Amino acid sequence: MSGMVTAAYFSSAEIVQKDIHFHNEYELIFVKKGHVKVTAGDACYTAHENHLILISNLEQHSVQNLDEVYERYCVTLDVSTADLY
């Protein structure tokens, strides 16, 4: 199960926008501070402090920071590498 779960931390000192993309992993985004705009498919959401967002695998999405000061955590879950019994 190596590589099944990965985690990343983003803050206002780093990239503020992630252009539209997709991947095979499920993605959890936790907004710790500030606001981000998340576009997933045809829907657009504004996530606030302490919001948690789940993005399905293969779903086109983008994330854009809306505040100068923000923090978010991102966890990806690659179920294709899991042993399914």
N, C-alpha and C positions, 0 to 999 in steps of 0.2 A: 504494500500500500504506500510505498514511498512516493511523495509528490502529490498525494491525494488532497491535502489541505495546504494552502499557502496564505500568508497574511502580509499586509503592507500598511504603512501609516503615511498619511499625507497631511501636510500643514501649509499654512499661508506662505511659507518660505519656498515651496516647491511648485510644480506645475499646477495651474489653476483650472485647466480644462482638459478633458479627455474626449477627443473627437469620437464620432459614431464608429462603433466597432462591435464585434461579437466574438465569442469563443465557446468552446465546448463545456466549460465549467459553469456551475451555478455561482453567483456572486452575491455576497452579503455586504452591504455598505452601512456602517454605523456613523452617523454625524455626531461628533462629540461637541463641536463648537461651530457656530455660524450657520449658514444656509447654503445648500447646493441645489441646482436645477438638474433633475434627472429625466432624460427622455428615454423611454423604453417602448419600442414599436411605435405606435401612433399616439401614445399617451405622454403627457409631460407633467411632472410632479415637482413641487418645491419641498425639499426635506429640511427640517429644522433640527435644532439641537436635540439630541437624544432620540432621533428617529432612526429606525432600522428599515432598510430596503432590501428585498430579495429580487434578484434578476435571474430569470430562467436561462438555462444553457441555450446557446444559439440564437438568443434574442438580441437584435440590434439595439444598442443603447449608447448614451453619452452622458457625461457628468461635467457640470460647469459650476465653479465656485461663484457665489454671489456676494461674498463678503471679503474684505481684506484680511480679516483674522478668521481663520477656520481650521478645524482639525477633523479628520475622518479616518476610520479604519476600514480596510477592505479585506475580506476573506473570500477566497475562491475554493470551491469544492469540486474536485474532478472525480465524478462517479464512474467514469469509464475505466479508471485504474483500480477500482474497488473489486474485491473478490465477491461476486454475488452468488449466493447459494440458495 
